[in-house]
Amino acid sequence: MCLADERNQNALFDLGHVVMTPGAAALEVDFSPYLARHAAGDDGELEPFDKQQNRRAIKEGLRILSAYDVPRGDGETERIWIITEADRSTTCVLLPREY
C-alpha cells in the first residue's frame, strides 16, 4: 500500500516514496507521526548501538531503521519498523515478521 510522499520541516533526510506492508496496513494506524519522528532522527525503540549506526547512515547515505511500539485497537501495542533505503527513494512501514 502506498502512502502519500511525506514531507517534514525537521527532516534530516528525504523519505522518498512511502509504502506499507499488508501487516502494517492491517493495524489501521496513522503512521504520519512515526514517519515524522523517523525523518527527524528519532529512532524510537532501538538499542544504543543501532541508534549510533543510524547517525552514521544519515551522514553516509546508508539504510536507516527505526522501531516504534504503536497502539492497537485492543489496548496492546505492536512493534513496527520503518526502513528508508540508502538511496532515499523509498521508505517502508512494516512489521518485523514481514522483513
Beta strands, then each sheet from edge to edge (+ up, - down):
strand 1: 2-3
strand 2: 17-20
strand 3: 64-71
strand 4: 77-84
strand 5: 90-94
sheet 1: 1+ 2- 5- 4+ 3-
end
